[in-house]
Amino acid sequence: MKIQQIYTGCLAEAAYYIESNGEAAIIDPLREVESYIKSAAKDNAKIKYIFETHFHADFVSGHVDLAEKSGAEIVYGPTAKTTFKSHIASDGEEFKIGDLTIVALHTPGHTPESTTYLLRDEAGKPHCIFSGDTLFIGDVGRPDLAQKGDLTMEDMAATLYDSLHSKILTLPDEVLVYPAHGAGSACGKNMSKETFDTLGHQKAVNYALKASTKAQFVKEVTDGILPPPQYFAKNAAMNKNGYERLDDVYEKGLKPLNPDEFEAMANLTGALIIDTRDPQTFTKGFIPSAVNIGLNGQFAPWVGALITDLKQPLLLVAEADKAEEAITRLARVGYDNTIGYLSGGFAAWEQAGKDIDTIQSISAQEFELLAQANPDAQVLDVRKPGEYESEHLEMTLTRPLDYINDWTNEIDHKETYYIHCAGGYRSMIAASILKARGIENVIDIAGGYGAIKTTGLKRTDFACPSKAMKA
């Protein structure tokens, strides 16, 4: 028996490879599927099944491409409906992979079709569960993504409670829990950095599993849920209805363009230029109107949160040999319309004598002196609401990057804005978006709140109402 967790940190996503006696199964595969095919070939195994725990909302799964390339059967849980060929399992249905048995346990609540897959070992003993977004380490799935008709978030949470208590918590404590996500995913609010655990330990430490009543569970699970990123529903639809072959996405996007071609393509198509370099490299010089979303952070989720049109043409500025990685990570969240990248990177743009723009970035110590001299300075904290509420500078305005498309109309184009996040990644995204939208006077605070805490500026550690944005 071989069980491999394939964890992708930038998406906080876990796929699984299972092999026994020449047969393999993949659970919740990523969009790029060659690694699964290679693993099976190395083990002299045939991929027999592709199990999907539910219609994923935070990424585009590789099930359709993998089925086409491997001949494996796609399996979803009860109530799922797809426009491509798939097997809809019944509750309790068993599937054989070599000497192993996988049992489909219908566990609705996160979504109606959510299914947990129980793996029984060669002796028939329960060994582990692949819980998808039903049960995380430290949390359970959010119940607000698939409300239908008269069903409310609270109704779905109540259904989730029943699923957990009737199907999962009745299993032996030593059963391992392998979820679909870890800390950093927007699919839950309290996920652990650990990526697996025993069910017994989760019973002891998971706040949701410790709820004494269904009513308490519903209240705790639904409390404080932020609205889902806008791309979630679109990714779920792609997973349900199919999508463009990844090979075709690469063919379209991996087109090197010299500076003149790049500029002409941008003007002709109205493409958005995404600069994937490090924020502190970007600040020193970039193509006018380019938006900085660095590959060294949660690149794909931020693209998904901020770019509202999945079909938006995209042009890339990347470090050497990073264009394919950027295209892959864009495709993971459904952005399949990359139409080229700048050959030679930003250095080629500079050498061609093209126009460049910059964003001023100052240290926390420089900001401290400026703030002391001008206590009415406009300072934007673009961290998430929970981060802001836990502790923030007294003089800051809370303007989460997640909602920048909603609050940019409040910005005074004549004002100067100092922007910070926790460490500098998100603040440069925000600064570049504001700059691209015509706000010239944006200044990034390098190192973010982590650096600001080393200064003597007044900060608070309690929640307070956000200040009104000055017009």
C-alpha positions in Angstrom: 0.0 0.0 0.0 1.3 3.4 -1.0 -0.4 6.7 0.0 1.3 9.9 -1.0 0.0 13.4 -0.1 1.0 15.9 -2.8 0.7 19.3 -1.0 0.9 22.5 -3.0 1.7 25.3 -0.6 0.8 28.3 -2.8 -2.8 26.9 -3.1 -2.8 25.2 0.4 -4.2 22.2 -1.5 -3.6 18.5 -1.1 -4.0 15.9 -3.8 -3.4 12.2 -3.1 -1.8 9.3 -5.0 -2.8 5.8 -3.9 -1.3 2.6 -5.3 -1.7 -1.1 -4.5 -0.8 -4.2 -6.5 -0.5 -2.4 -9.9 -3.5 -0.2 -9.6 -3.6 3.5 -8.6 -6.2 6.2 -7.8 -5.8 9.9 -7.6 -7.9 12.1 -5.3 -8.6 15.7 -6.0 -5.8 16.2 -8.7 -4.4 19.6 -9.6 -4.8 20.9 -13.1 -1.4 19.7 -14.3 -1.5 16.0 -14.3 1.8 14.7 -15.7 3.2 14.0 -12.3 0.4 11.6 -11.5 1.0 9.8 -14.7 4.7 9.6 -14.1 4.2 8.3 -10.6 1.9 5.5 -11.8 4.4 4.6 -14.6 7.2 4.4 -12.0 5.2 2.0 -10.0 4.1 0.0 -13.1 0.6 0.8 -12.1 -2.5 1.8 -14.1 -4.6 4.7 -12.8 -8.0 3.2 -12.3 -10.0 5.9 -10.6 -10.0 9.7 -10.2 -12.0 10.5 -7.0 -13.3 14.0 -6.5 -14.5 14.9 -3.1 -16.7 17.7 -4.4 -16.9 20.4 -7.0 -13.9 22.5 -5.9 -14.4 26.2 -5.9 -10.8 27.4 -5.1 -9.0 25.6 -7.9 -9.7 23.9 -11.2 -9.1 20.2 -10.8 -7.3 18.0 -13.4 -9.9 15.3 -13.5 -11.0 15.8 -17.1 -7.4 16.0 -18.6 -6.3 13.1 -16.4 -9.2 10.9 -17.4 -8.5 11.6 -21.1 -4.7 10.8 -20.8 -4.9 7.8 -18.4 -8.3 6.2 -19.3 -9.2 6.4 -15.6 -12.8 6.8 -14.5 -13.9 10.0 -12.7 -15.9 9.4 -9.6 -18.1 11.9 -7.8 -20.4 11.4 -4.8 -24.2 11.2 -4.7 -26.2 14.1 -6.2 -23.3 15.3 -8.4 -24.2 16.1 -12.0 -21.5 16.7 -14.7 -21.5 17.4 -18.4 -18.6 15.0 -19.0 -18.5 11.2 -18.5 -18.3 10.3 -14.8 -19.5 7.7 -12.3 -21.8 9.0 -9.6 -21.2 6.9 -6.6 -24.0 5.8 -4.2 -23.5 6.2 -0.5 -21.5 3.3 0.8 -20.4 2.1 -2.6 -17.0 0.3 -2.6 -14.2 0.6 -5.1 -11.2 -1.7 -5.3 -7.6 -0.5 -5.9 -5.4 -3.5 -5.9 -5.8 -5.0 -2.4 -7.4 -1.8 -1.0 -11.0 -0.8 -0.8 -12.2 2.8 -1.0 -15.7 3.4 0.4 -17.7 6.5 -0.7 -19.3 8.2 2.3 -21.7 10.9 1.3 -21.0 13.8 3.7 -23.0 16.8 2.4 -22.7 20.2 4.2 -19.9 22.0 2.6 -21.6 21.3 -0.7 -24.5 18.9 -1.5 -22.4 16.4 -3.3 -19.4 16.5 -0.8 -18.1 13.0 -0.2 -15.5 11.5 2.1 -13.6 8.5 0.9 -12.7 5.9 3.5 -9.7 3.7 2.7 -9.7 0.2 4.1 -6.4 -1.6 4.1 -5.6 -5.2 2.8 -7.2 -6.6 5.9 -10.3 -4.5 5.6 -9.4 -2.3 8.5 -10.2 1.4 8.3 -6.9 3.2 7.7 -7.6 6.7 6.6 -10.2 9.1 5.2 -9.8 11.6 2.4 -12.2 14.2 3.8 -12.0 16.9 1.1 -13.5 20.1 2.5 -15.8 18.3 4.9 -13.2 18.0 7.7 -10.0 19.9 7.9 -7.2 19.8 10.5 -8.5 22.3 13.0 -11.7 23.2 11.1 -14.5 22.1 9.0 -15.6 23.2 5.5 -17.4 26.5 5.1 -21.2 26.0 4.6 -21.9 29.1 2.5 -20.7 28.1 -1.0 -23.5 26.0 -2.3 -26.8 27.4 -1.0 -29.7 26.5 -3.2 -33.4 27.5 -3.1 -34.5 28.0 0.4 -31.4 26.4 2.0 -29.4 28.9 4.1 -25.9 28.8 5.3 -27.2 27.7 8.6 -29.1 24.8 6.9 -26.0 23.6 5.2 -24.0 23.9 8.5 -26.7 21.7 10.2 -26.4 19.2 7.4 -22.6 19.2 7.8 -23.0 18.5 11.5 -25.2 15.5 10.7 -22.6 14.2 8.2 -19.7 14.5 10.6 -21.5 12.8 13.4 -23.1 10.0 11.4 -20.4 9.2 9.0 -17.0 10.3 10.3 -16.9 10.6 14.1 -18.1 7.0 14.3 -14.8 5.8 12.8 -12.0 4.5 15.0 -9.8 7.2 16.6 -6.6 5.9 15.0 -8.0 6.6 11.5 -5.9 9.2 9.7 -7.5 12.3 8.3 -6.3 13.6 5.0 -8.0 16.8 4.0 -8.0 18.7 0.7 -6.6 21.9 2.2 -4.4 23.4 5.0 -3.7 26.8 6.5 -4.0 29.7 4.0 -7.0 28.3 2.1 -10.2 30.4 2.0 -12.3 27.2 2.2 -12.1 27.4 6.0 -11.3 30.0 8.7 -9.3 28.1 11.4 -7.2 25.5 9.5 -4.0 24.2 11.1 -0.6 24.3 9.4 -0.5 20.5 9.8 -1.7 18.7 6.8 -2.9 15.4 8.4 -3.8 14.1 11.8 -5.6 11.3 13.6 -9.3 11.5 13.9 -9.0 11.0 17.7 -6.8 14.0 18.1 -9.1 16.1 16.0 -12.0 15.1 18.2 -10.0 16.6 21.1 -8.7 19.8 19.6 -11.0 20.8 16.6 -13.3 23.5 17.9 -16.1 22.4 15.5 -16.0 18.8 16.6 -16.0 19.8 20.3 -19.4 21.6 19.9 -21.8 20.1 22.4 -24.9 20.6 20.4 -25.9 21.0 16.7 -27.0 24.6 17.5 -23.6 25.5 19.0 -21.9 23.9 16.0 -24.0 25.9 13.5 -23.3 29.1 15.4 -19.6 28.6 15.7 -19.1 27.4 12.1 -21.0 30.2 10.6 -19.6 33.0 12.8 -17.1 35.3 11.1 -17.2 33.8 7.6 -15.9 36.3 5.1 -17.5 36.4 1.6 -15.8 33.9 -0.7 -13.4 35.2 -3.4 -15.3 36.1 -6.6 -13.6 33.3 -8.6 -14.9 30.5 -6.4 -18.3 30.1 -8.2 -16.6 30.3 -11.6 -14.0 27.5 -10.7 -16.8 25.3 -9.4 -18.6 25.7 -12.7 -15.5 24.7 -14.7 -15.0 21.7 -12.5 -18.6 20.7 -13.2 -18.8 21.5 -16.9 -15.2 20.9 -18.1 -12.5 23.2 -19.4 -9.8 23.8 -22.0 -7.0 21.3 -22.3 -4.0 22.5 -20.3 -1.7 21.6 -23.3 -3.7 24.1 -25.4 -3.4 26.8 -22.6 0.4 26.3 -22.7 0.5 26.5 -26.5 -1.4 29.8 -26.4 0.5 31.4 -23.5 4.1 30.3 -24.0 4.8 32.8 -26.7 7.9 34.9 -26.2 7.4 38.5 -27.3 10.1 41.1 -27.8 9.4 44.6 -26.3 7.9 46.0 -29.5 5.7 42.9 -29.9 4.7 42.9 -26.2 3.8 46.6 -26.4 1.8 46.1 -29.6 0.0 43.1 -28.2 -1.0 45.0 -25.0 -2.4 47.9 -27.0 -4.2 45.7 -29.5 -5.9 43.3 -27.0 -6.3 45.4 -23.9 -4.4 42.7 -22.0 -3.7 43.1 -18.4 0.1 43.0 -17.7 0.9 40.9 -14.6 4.5 41.4 -13.3 5.4 38.4 -11.3 8.7 39.6 -9.9 9.5 40.2 -6.2 7.8 43.3 -4.8 11.0 45.1 -3.9 12.3 44.5 -7.4 9.1 45.6 -9.0 9.1 48.9 -7.1 12.3 50.1 -8.7 11.0 49.9 -12.3 8.1 48.3 -14.2 6.0 48.7 -17.3 3.4 51.4 -16.8 0.0 50.0 -15.7 1.5 46.6 -14.8 0.1 45.0 -11.7 2.6 43.2 -9.4 1.5 39.8 -8.1 4.6 38.0 -7.1 5.2 34.3 -7.8 6.9 34.0 -4.4 3.5 34.4 -2.6 0.0 33.2 -3.0 0.0 34.2 -6.6 -3.0 32.2 -8.0 -5.5 33.0 -5.1 -4.7 36.7 -5.4 -5.2 36.7 -9.1 -8.5 35.0 -8.5 -9.6 37.4 -5.9 -8.7 40.5 -7.8 -9.2 39.9 -11.6 -12.9 39.5 -12.1 -12.9 38.2 -15.7 -11.6 34.6 -16.1 -11.3 35.4 -19.9 -9.2 38.5 -19.4 -6.2 38.5 -21.8 -3.0 38.4 -19.8 0.6 39.3 -20.6 3.3 38.2 -18.3 6.6 39.8 -17.0 8.6 37.2 -15.2 12.1 36.3 -14.2 14.0 34.0 -16.5 12.3 30.6 -17.0 9.3 31.4 -14.8 6.7 32.1 -17.5 5.6 28.4 -17.6 5.2 28.3 -13.9 3.1 31.5 -14.0 0.9 30.1 -16.7 0.5 26.8 -14.8 -0.5 28.6 -11.6 -2.9 30.9 -13.5 -4.6 27.9 -15.1 -5.0 26.2 -11.6 -7.6 28.9 -10.9 -9.2 29.1 -14.3 -7.3 31.9 -15.9 -6.5 30.3 -19.3 -6.1 33.3 -21.5 -2.4 34.2 -21.1 -1.4 35.3 -24.6 2.4 35.8 -24.2 5.3 36.9 -22.1 8.1 39.4 -22.3 11.1 37.7 -23.7 14.2 38.7 -21.8 12.1 40.0 -18.9 12.0 43.6 -17.7 15.7 44.0 -18.6 14.8 43.7 -22.3 12.1 46.4 -21.8 14.6 48.8 -20.3 17.3 48.1 -22.9 14.7 48.9 -25.6 14.3 52.4 -24.1 10.6 51.9 -23.3 8.8 54.0 -20.8 9.0 52.7 -17.2 7.2 53.6 -14.0 8.2 53.3 -10.3 6.6 53.1 -6.9 8.4 54.7 -3.9 9.1 52.2 -1.1 10.2 53.5 2.3 11.4 51.8 5.4 9.3 51.6 8.6 11.8 54.1 10.2 11.4 56.6 7.4 7.6 56.2 7.7 7.8 56.8 11.4 9.5 60.2 10.9 6.9 61.1 8.2 4.0 60.1 10.4 5.3 62.1 13.4 5.6 65.1 11.2 2.2 64.6 9.6 -0.2 62.8 12.0 -3.1 63.2 9.4 -1.3 61.2 6.8 -3.5 58.8 4.9 -2.3 55.3 5.8 -4.0 52.2 4.3 -3.8 48.9 6.0 -4.6 46.3 3.3 -4.5 43.3 5.6 -7.6 41.1 6.2 -10.2 42.4 8.7 -9.2 39.9 11.3 -5.6 40.9 11.1 -6.5 44.5 11.5 -8.8 43.9 14.4 -6.2 42.0 16.3 -3.7 44.9 16.2 -3.1 47.9 14.1 -1.7 51.4 14.0 -4.1 53.9 15.5 -3.7 56.2 12.5 -4.5 53.6 9.8 -7.6 53.1 7.7 -8.6 49.4 7.1 -8.9 48.8 3.4 -8.5 45.0 2.8 -6.8 44.1 -0.5 -9.5 41.5 -1.0 -12.0 44.3 -1.6 -9.9 46.8 -3.5 -12.3 46.7 -6.4 -15.0 48.0 -4.0 -13.1 50.8 -2.3 -10.9 52.4 -5.0 -13.8 54.7 -5.9 -13.3 56.3 -2.4 -9.7 57.3 -3.2 -8.8 60.9 -3.8 -6.5 61.0 -6.8 -4.8 64.1 -5.4 -4.0 62.6 -2.0 -0.8 60.8 -1.0 -1.4 57.3 0.4 1.0 55.2 2.5 0.2 51.5 2.2 1.2 48.5 4.3 0.2 44.9 4.8 1.8 42.3 7.1 5.1 41.9 5.3 5.1 43.7 2.0 3.6 41.3 -0.6 0.0 42.5 -0.5 0.8 46.2 -0.1 2.7 46.2 -3.4 -0.2 44.5 -5.2 -2.4 47.2 -3.8 0.0 50.0 -4.7 0.4 48.7 -8.2 -3.3 48.5 -8.8 -3.9 52.0 -7.5 -1.1 53.3 -9.7 -2.5 51.5 -12.7 -5.9 53.2 -12.0 -4.4 56.7 -12.0 -3.5 57.3 -8.3 0.0 58.6 -8.7 1.0 59.3 -5.1 1.2 55.8 -3.5 4.1 54.9 -1.2 4.8 51.4 0.0 6.0 50.7 3.5 8.6 48.0 3.1 8.4 45.1 5.6 4.7 45.9 6.4 3.3 45.8 9.9 6.0 43.4 11.0 8.6 46.2 10.5 6.2 49.0 11.7 5.9 47.2 15.1 9.6 48.0 15.7 8.9 51.7 15.6 7.5 53.9 18.3 4.2 54.6 16.5 1.1 54.1 18.5 -0.8 50.9 17.9 -3.7 49.2 19.4 -4.5 45.5 20.2 -8.2 45.7 20.3 -10.9 45.9 17.7 -12.2 49.4 16.9 -14.4 50.9 14.1 -12.6 51.7 10.9 -12.0 55.4 10.2 -13.9 56.9 7.3 -11.9 57.4 4.2 -11.3 61.1 3.5 -12.9 62.2 0.2 
